[in-house]
Amino acid sequence: MSPPSSRYRILDSLGKGGMGEVFLADDTQLGRKVAIKFVTEALESDPTPRERLHREARSAAALDHPYICKIYEIAEVDARTGIVMEYVSGEALQASLARGPVSPQRALEIASEIAEALDEAHTHRLVHRDLEPANVMLTGQGHVKVMDFGLAKAIESASGPLDNAETVGPITESGVRVGTPGYMAPEQLLGGQTDTRSDIFAFGILLYEMLAGVQPFHRTSQSGTMAAILRDPPPPVTQYQGALPESARTALDRLLAKEPDRRHQSFAEVRTDLKRLSGDLSVITPLAPPAP
């Protein structure tokens, strides 16, 4: 951890969420804008949120990928400990979806980049566990940045737990749910074991929402939404977006299978399916010729 210094100058608040708040800051040494995430002032005396913040930094710092927000360091800024990270200019996918569905081609572009980012995280044996529209940024250049690995969890290997493995997220008792309920896999809602396939389920909800403009399991109450995730099949996406090939419904049904063993088993499989779907879509809706 770097010593207290005036290297970072806080410029503006970028918002609060959960146990943290994020500020835009100026890195006076390198002449660049950065984002700094602190535990909210009300929780600064509680060691658990601080430990979660540090664990988030350690987990995400191991990931170096263009579609994952970069972590620079943990630093003391204005007598507060924070994570210094890449400042991503753009908007959250959540804000984009609030305006309605995106085109099928654009949805597949975004989904492909999210899948590539999560494939990288899983290669490093980290499960995100909180993939939802607020944690996906769309940059000014139109690319994806997956954010907030605060609930990330080390994946156990086939032969057993990781050496010196630790849960890279909040310290919870066994059986306690962590994540955003509307985007949790059934096994998460039931407090069971989560693995890469839990992220694949959340990804399926994101893809469905981008294509259809609605969340497949959304109900008027949180408990109703959770119950729908556990028991209800998703409505056929073609009910909302008639221009999609049948392979879109097939892919989404597999992504959103209630039982983990019936889903795609890796994001490598997901990416292959997305390429196939993109090809099917181009046959149904050919791309317009380039403007002269």
C-alpha positions as CSV (number, residue, x, y, z in Angstrom):
1,M,0.0,0.0,0.0
2,S,1.3,3.4,-0.9
3,P,1.9,5.9,1.9
4,P,-0.5,8.8,2.3
5,S,0.3,11.4,-0.4
6,S,-1.3,14.2,-2.5
7,R,-0.8,12.2,-5.7
8,Y,-4.5,11.8,-6.2
9,R,-6.8,14.8,-6.2
10,I,-10.5,14.0,-5.8
11,L,-12.6,15.8,-8.5
12,D,-16.2,14.5,-8.3
13,S,-18.4,11.7,-7.0
14,L,-19.3,9.0,-9.5
15,G,-22.0,7.4,-7.3
16,K,-22.6,5.0,-4.5
17,G,-23.5,1.3,-4.6
18,G,-23.8,-1.3,-1.9
19,M,-20.9,-0.8,0.6
20,G,-18.8,1.4,-1.6
21,E,-18.7,4.8,-3.2
22,V,-16.6,5.8,-6.2
23,F,-14.9,9.1,-7.0
24,L,-13.3,10.6,-10.1
25,A,-9.8,11.7,-9.3
26,D,-6.8,13.2,-11.0
27,D,-3.5,11.3,-10.9
28,T,-1.1,14.2,-10.6
29,Q,2.0,12.1,-11.1
30,L,0.9,10.5,-14.4
31,G,-1.5,13.1,-15.6
32,R,-4.5,10.9,-16.1
33,K,-8.0,10.5,-14.7
34,V,-8.6,7.5,-12.4
35,A,-11.6,6.2,-10.4
36,I,-11.1,5.6,-6.6
37,K,-13.4,3.3,-4.7
38,F,-13.8,3.8,-0.9
39,V,-15.9,2.0,1.6
40,T,-18.8,4.4,2.5
41,E,-18.0,6.7,5.4
42,A,-20.8,5.1,7.5
43,L,-19.0,1.7,7.3
44,E,-15.4,2.8,7.6
45,S,-15.2,1.6,11.2
46,D,-16.5,-1.9,10.2
47,P,-13.5,-4.2,9.3
48,T,-15.7,-6.4,7.1
49,P,-16.4,-3.9,4.2
50,R,-12.7,-2.8,4.3
51,E,-11.6,-6.5,4.0
52,R,-14.0,-6.9,1.1
53,L,-12.5,-3.8,-0.6
54,H,-9.0,-5.2,-0.3
55,R,-10.0,-8.6,-1.5
56,E,-11.7,-7.0,-4.6
57,A,-8.4,-5.3,-5.4
58,R,-6.4,-8.4,-5.0
59,S,-8.8,-10.5,-7.2
60,A,-9.2,-8.0,-10.0
61,A,-5.5,-7.0,-10.0
62,A,-4.7,-10.5,-11.3
63,L,-6.8,-9.9,-14.4
64,D,-5.3,-8.0,-17.3
65,H,-7.7,-7.9,-20.2
66,P,-9.1,-5.1,-22.4
67,Y,-12.7,-5.9,-21.4
68,I,-12.0,-5.9,-17.6
69,C,-11.6,-2.7,-15.6
70,K,-7.9,-2.5,-14.5
71,I,-6.9,-2.1,-10.9
72,Y,-3.8,0.0,-10.3
73,E,-3.2,0.0,-6.5
74,I,-4.6,0.3,-3.0
75,A,-3.7,3.8,-1.7
76,E,-4.3,6.2,1.1
77,V,-6.2,9.2,-0.2
78,D,-7.3,12.0,2.1
79,A,-6.9,9.7,5.1
80,R,-9.1,7.0,3.5
81,T,-8.0,3.7,2.0
82,G,-9.3,3.1,-1.5
83,I,-8.8,1.1,-4.7
84,V,-7.4,3.1,-7.5
85,M,-8.7,1.8,-10.8
86,E,-9.0,2.6,-14.4
87,Y,-11.5,5.4,-15.1
88,V,-14.0,4.2,-17.7
89,S,-15.8,6.9,-19.6
90,G,-19.1,5.9,-21.0
91,E,-22.3,4.5,-19.5
92,A,-23.4,1.4,-17.7
93,L,-25.3,-1.3,-19.7
94,Q,-28.1,-0.7,-17.2
95,A,-28.6,2.9,-18.5
96,S,-28.6,1.6,-22.1
97,L,-31.2,-1.1,-21.3
98,A,-33.4,1.5,-19.6
99,R,-33.9,3.0,-23.1
100,G,-35.1,-0.4,-24.5
101,P,-33.5,-3.3,-26.3
102,V,-30.5,-2.9,-28.5
103,S,-30.3,-4.3,-32.0
104,P,-29.6,-8.0,-32.2
105,Q,-26.3,-7.4,-33.9
106,R,-25.2,-4.9,-31.2
107,A,-26.5,-7.3,-28.4
108,L,-24.2,-10.0,-29.8
109,E,-21.3,-7.6,-30.0
110,I,-21.7,-6.7,-26.4
111,A,-22.4,-10.2,-25.3
112,S,-19.3,-11.5,-27.1
113,E,-17.0,-9.1,-25.2
114,I,-18.6,-9.9,-21.9
115,A,-18.1,-13.6,-22.6
116,E,-14.5,-13.0,-23.5
117,A,-13.9,-11.1,-20.2
118,L,-15.6,-13.8,-18.1
119,D,-13.7,-16.5,-20.0
120,E,-10.5,-14.7,-18.9
121,A,-11.6,-14.4,-15.3
122,H,-12.5,-18.1,-15.2
123,T,-9.2,-19.0,-16.7
124,H,-7.7,-17.3,-13.7
125,R,-10.1,-19.4,-11.6
126,L,-12.3,-16.5,-10.4
127,V,-16.1,-16.6,-10.5
128,H,-17.6,-13.1,-10.7
129,R,-20.9,-13.9,-8.9
130,D,-22.5,-10.5,-9.4
131,L,-22.7,-10.1,-13.2
132,E,-25.6,-7.6,-13.8
133,P,-26.1,-4.5,-16.1
134,A,-24.8,-2.1,-13.5
135,N,-21.5,-3.9,-13.4
136,V,-20.9,-3.7,-17.2
137,M,-19.7,-0.4,-18.6
138,L,-19.9,0.5,-22.3
139,T,-17.0,2.8,-23.2
140,G,-17.2,5.8,-25.5
141,Q,-15.7,3.6,-28.2
142,G,-18.5,1.1,-27.7
143,H,-16.5,-1.6,-26.0
144,V,-17.2,-3.5,-22.7
145,K,-15.6,-3.1,-19.3
146,V,-16.7,-5.7,-16.7
147,M,-16.5,-4.1,-13.3
148,D,-16.8,-4.9,-9.6
149,F,-15.2,-8.1,-8.6
150,G,-16.1,-7.4,-5.0
151,L,-18.1,-10.7,-4.8
152,A,-15.6,-12.8,-6.8
153,K,-14.8,-16.2,-5.6
154,A,-11.9,-18.6,-6.1
155,I,-12.8,-21.7,-8.1
156,E,-11.9,-25.0,-6.7
157,S,-10.0,-27.3,-9.1
158,A,-11.2,-30.7,-10.0
159,S,-8.8,-32.2,-7.5
160,G,-10.0,-30.0,-4.6
161,P,-9.7,-26.5,-3.3
162,L,-7.1,-24.1,-4.5
163,D,-3.9,-23.9,-2.6
164,N,-4.3,-21.2,0.0
165,A,-7.7,-20.4,-1.6
166,E,-9.9,-17.8,-0.1
167,T,-13.2,-16.4,-1.0
168,V,-12.4,-13.1,-2.7
169,G,-15.5,-11.2,-1.5
170,P,-17.5,-10.5,1.6
171,I,-17.0,-12.8,4.5
172,T,-20.2,-14.8,4.8
173,E,-21.5,-17.8,6.6
174,S,-22.2,-20.9,4.6
175,G,-25.6,-20.7,2.9
176,V,-25.8,-16.9,2.8
177,R,-26.7,-15.5,-0.6
178,V,-24.4,-13.0,-2.2
179,G,-25.0,-11.1,-5.4
180,T,-27.9,-9.3,-7.1
181,P,-31.1,-11.4,-6.6
182,G,-32.6,-10.7,-10.1
183,Y,-29.4,-12.0,-11.8
184,M,-28.6,-14.9,-9.5
185,A,-28.5,-18.5,-10.7
186,P,-30.9,-20.9,-8.8
187,E,-28.0,-22.4,-6.9
188,Q,-27.0,-19.0,-5.6
189,L,-30.5,-18.2,-4.5
190,L,-30.6,-21.5,-2.6
191,G,-27.3,-20.7,-0.9
192,G,-25.5,-23.6,-2.6
193,Q,-22.2,-24.0,-4.3
194,T,-21.4,-21.5,-7.1
195,D,-19.0,-22.0,-10.0
196,T,-18.4,-20.8,-13.5
197,R,-21.9,-22.0,-14.5
198,S,-23.5,-19.5,-12.1
199,D,-21.9,-16.6,-14.1
200,I,-23.2,-18.3,-17.3
201,F,-26.7,-18.2,-16.0
202,A,-26.4,-14.5,-15.1
203,F,-24.9,-13.9,-18.6
204,G,-28.0,-15.6,-20.1
205,I,-30.2,-13.1,-18.3
206,L,-28.1,-10.2,-19.7
207,L,-28.3,-11.5,-23.2
208,Y,-32.0,-12.1,-23.0
209,E,-32.6,-8.6,-21.7
210,M,-30.5,-7.0,-24.4
211,L,-32.4,-8.9,-27.1
212,A,-35.9,-8.6,-25.7
213,G,-35.8,-5.4,-23.7
214,V,-37.2,-7.2,-20.7
215,Q,-35.7,-9.3,-17.9
216,P,-37.0,-12.8,-18.4
217,F,-37.8,-13.5,-14.7
218,H,-38.8,-10.0,-13.6
219,R,-41.9,-9.8,-11.4
220,T,-43.5,-7.0,-9.4
221,S,-41.6,-8.0,-6.2
222,Q,-38.1,-9.3,-5.4
223,S,-39.5,-12.5,-3.9
224,G,-41.6,-13.0,-7.0
225,T,-38.5,-12.6,-9.2
226,M,-36.5,-15.0,-7.1
227,A,-39.3,-17.6,-7.3
228,A,-39.5,-17.2,-11.1
229,I,-35.8,-17.9,-11.4
230,L,-36.2,-21.0,-9.4
231,R,-39.3,-22.5,-11.1
232,D,-40.4,-20.7,-14.3
233,P,-39.0,-21.2,-17.8
234,P,-38.1,-18.0,-19.6
235,P,-40.6,-16.9,-22.2
236,P,-39.4,-17.5,-25.8
237,V,-37.3,-14.5,-26.7
238,T,-39.0,-14.4,-30.1
239,Q,-42.1,-13.3,-28.3
240,Y,-40.4,-9.9,-27.9
241,Q,-38.0,-9.9,-30.9
242,G,-39.5,-11.7,-33.9
243,A,-36.5,-11.2,-36.2
244,L,-34.4,-13.6,-34.2
245,P,-33.5,-17.1,-35.6
246,E,-34.7,-20.2,-33.7
247,S,-31.1,-20.8,-32.6
248,A,-31.4,-17.7,-30.3
249,R,-34.2,-19.4,-28.3
250,T,-32.2,-22.6,-28.2
251,A,-29.1,-20.8,-26.9
252,L,-30.9,-18.9,-24.3
253,D,-32.8,-22.0,-23.0
254,R,-29.4,-23.6,-22.5
255,L,-27.9,-20.6,-20.8
256,L,-30.9,-20.3,-18.5
257,A,-31.3,-23.9,-17.6
258,K,-32.2,-24.3,-13.9
259,E,-29.7,-27.2,-13.4
260,P,-26.0,-26.2,-13.8
261,D,-25.2,-29.5,-15.6
262,R,-27.7,-28.6,-18.4
263,R,-26.1,-25.2,-19.1
264,H,-23.0,-24.4,-21.2
265,Q,-20.1,-25.7,-19.1
266,S,-17.7,-22.9,-19.9
267,F,-17.5,-19.5,-21.6
268,A,-15.5,-21.1,-24.4
269,E,-18.7,-23.0,-25.2
270,V,-20.8,-19.9,-24.9
271,R,-18.5,-18.0,-27.3
272,T,-18.8,-20.8,-29.9
273,D,-22.6,-20.6,-29.6
274,L,-22.5,-16.8,-30.0
275,K,-20.5,-17.1,-33.2
276,R,-23.0,-19.6,-34.5
277,L,-25.9,-17.3,-33.6
278,S,-24.2,-14.3,-35.2
279,G,-23.9,-16.3,-38.4
280,D,-27.6,-17.3,-38.3
281,L,-28.6,-13.7,-37.6
282,S,-26.6,-12.4,-40.6
283,V,-28.5,-14.7,-42.9
284,I,-31.9,-13.5,-41.6
285,T,-30.9,-9.8,-41.4
286,P,-28.1,-9.1,-43.8
287,L,-25.8,-6.2,-42.9
288,A,-26.5,-3.0,-44.9
289,P,-23.8,-2.2,-47.5
290,P,-21.3,0.4,-46.3
291,A,-22.1,4.1,-47.1
292,P,-20.2,5.5,-50.0
